[in-house]
Amino acid sequence: MVMRARIKYCVPLSPQQSAKLNQEVGNRQGEAAALGNIGLIYKARGELDKALENMLGALAIFMDIGMSREAGIVGGNLARLHQEMGHERFVAGCVKSGMSRERAEEMTRAIEKSKGK
């Protein structure tokens, strides 16, 4: 006899809950997607430092698991965030999130190069 679980209702998750749940079950792709979405929400709310922190987390995971297309999408979002924050604030936010200043400067040079500066 096969027992089947029945789902009576579904509770929607906030992006933060989604990121945490995906992390707990080891779904790194889902975690990265949730972090990227959280970053976009913070950007829309004008909380640029929090947006940067979450987008960098998403980028790191996507790069680590070899999802270059998704990493490129996050990179584009970071480029727009860089433009909005300004160079020094962006670099400072990267360093605060645990990135070396050299790596942060390297990333901003790549962003500026991709924008044709």
Backbone torsions as a table, in degrees:
resi	resn	phi	psi	omega
1	MET	NA	133.4	-179.5
2	VAL	-100.4	126.6	177.5
3	MET	-94.6	134.6	178.6
4	ARG	-121.6	134.3	176.4
5	ALA	-79.6	141.3	177.1
6	ARG	-111.3	131.6	177.4
7	ILE	-94.1	119.0	-177.9
8	LYS	-82.7	-35.0	179.5
9	TYR	-156.0	162.8	-179.6
10	CYS	-122.7	128.8	179.4
11	VAL	-98.4	122.0	178.5
12	PRO	-65.9	144.1	-179.8
13	LEU	-101.3	145.7	171.0
14	SER	-74.2	161.2	176.8
15	PRO	-57.1	-36.9	178.9
16	GLN	-65.6	-41.5	178.1
17	GLN	-65.2	-39.3	178.6
18	SER	-62.4	-45.5	179.2
19	ALA	-60.2	-45.2	-178.7
20	LYS	-64.9	-45.2	-179.6
21	LEU	-63.1	-44.8	178.2
22	ASN	-61.9	-37.8	177.5
23	GLN	-64.7	-43.8	-178.3
24	GLU	-62.1	-35.9	-177.8
25	VAL	-93.7	1.7	176.6
26	GLY	80.7	18.5	177.7
27	ASN	-89.9	85.9	-174.7
28	ARG	-66.3	-35.7	178.3
29	GLN	-62.8	-45.4	178.2
30	GLY	-64.3	-38.9	177.6
31	GLU	-62.5	-46.0	-179.4
32	ALA	-63.9	-42.5	179.0
33	ALA	-61.5	-42.6	179.1
34	ALA	-64.4	-43.1	178.5
35	LEU	-61.6	-41.4	177.7
36	GLY	-61.5	-42.5	178.3
37	ASN	-65.4	-40.1	176.9
38	ILE	-60.6	-42.4	178.0
39	GLY	-59.3	-42.2	179.0
40	LEU	-65.4	-37.6	177.7
41	ILE	-64.2	-46.6	178.7
42	TYR	-62.2	-39.5	178.3
43	LYS	-60.9	-44.9	179.5
44	ALA	-62.7	-30.7	179.4
45	ARG	-85.1	-3.8	179.9
46	GLY	83.7	9.1	179.1
47	GLU	-94.5	76.0	-168.5
48	LEU	-68.3	-35.2	179.2
49	ASP	-65.2	-41.2	177.0
50	LYS	-68.7	-36.2	176.8
51	ALA	-60.4	-46.3	-179.4
52	LEU	-61.1	-46.3	-178.7
53	GLU	-57.6	-45.9	-178.6
54	ASN	-71.4	-40.5	178.9
55	MET	-64.5	-38.6	177.4
56	LEU	-64.7	-37.7	176.4
57	GLY	-62.5	-43.3	178.4
58	ALA	-63.3	-45.2	-179.5
59	LEU	-59.7	-46.3	-178.4
60	ALA	-60.4	-42.7	-179.3
61	ILE	-67.9	-48.5	-179.5
62	PHE	-58.2	-41.0	179.1
63	MET	-66.7	-40.5	-178.0
64	ASP	-64.0	-35.6	-177.8
65	ILE	-96.6	7.7	172.9
66	GLY	77.4	26.3	179.2
67	MET	-99.0	79.1	-173.0
68	SER	-67.3	-34.2	179.3
69	ARG	-62.4	-48.1	-179.6
70	GLU	-66.6	-37.7	176.5
71	ALA	-62.1	-37.5	177.8
72	GLY	-64.7	-37.7	177.5
73	ILE	-64.2	-45.9	177.7
74	VAL	-63.1	-38.7	177.4
75	GLY	-59.5	-39.9	176.1
76	GLY	-63.8	-40.2	176.8
77	ASN	-65.4	-38.2	176.9
78	LEU	-65.3	-36.5	178.4
79	ALA	-62.4	-42.9	178.3
80	ARG	-67.0	-36.8	177.7
81	LEU	-66.4	-41.2	177.5
82	HIS	-57.5	-43.8	-179.7
83	GLN	-62.7	-41.2	-178.0
84	GLU	-73.5	-37.3	-176.6
85	MET	-80.8	-32.7	-170.8
86	GLY	92.4	153.9	-171.4
87	HIS	-58.3	-55.3	-173.1
88	GLU	-64.6	-42.0	179.5
89	ARG	-66.3	-38.0	178.5
90	PHE	-63.2	-49.0	-179.9
91	VAL	-61.6	-43.5	179.6
92	ALA	-61.2	-40.0	177.6
93	GLY	-65.0	-38.6	177.2
94	CYS	-62.7	-44.8	-179.6
95	VAL	-64.4	-42.3	178.9
96	LYS	-61.1	-31.5	179.6
97	SER	-80.7	1.3	175.2
98	GLY	107.0	0.7	179.4
99	MET	-84.8	145.6	176.3
100	SER	-69.2	152.7	179.0
101	ARG	-61.1	-37.8	179.4
102	GLU	-61.7	-44.2	179.5
103	ARG	-66.7	-38.6	178.5
104	ALA	-63.5	-43.0	178.4
105	GLU	-64.8	-40.2	178.4
106	GLU	-61.2	-43.1	179.0
107	MET	-64.0	-43.2	-178.8
108	THR	-67.4	-33.5	175.8
109	ARG	-64.4	-41.3	177.9
110	ALA	-64.4	-39.5	178.2
111	ILE	-64.0	-46.8	-179.0
112	GLU	-65.5	-37.7	177.6
113	LYS	-64.0	-40.4	-180.0
114	SER	-68.0	-24.5	177.3
115	LYS	-86.9	-2.7	177.9
116	GLY	82.3	25.4	179.2
117	LYS	-89.1	NA	NA
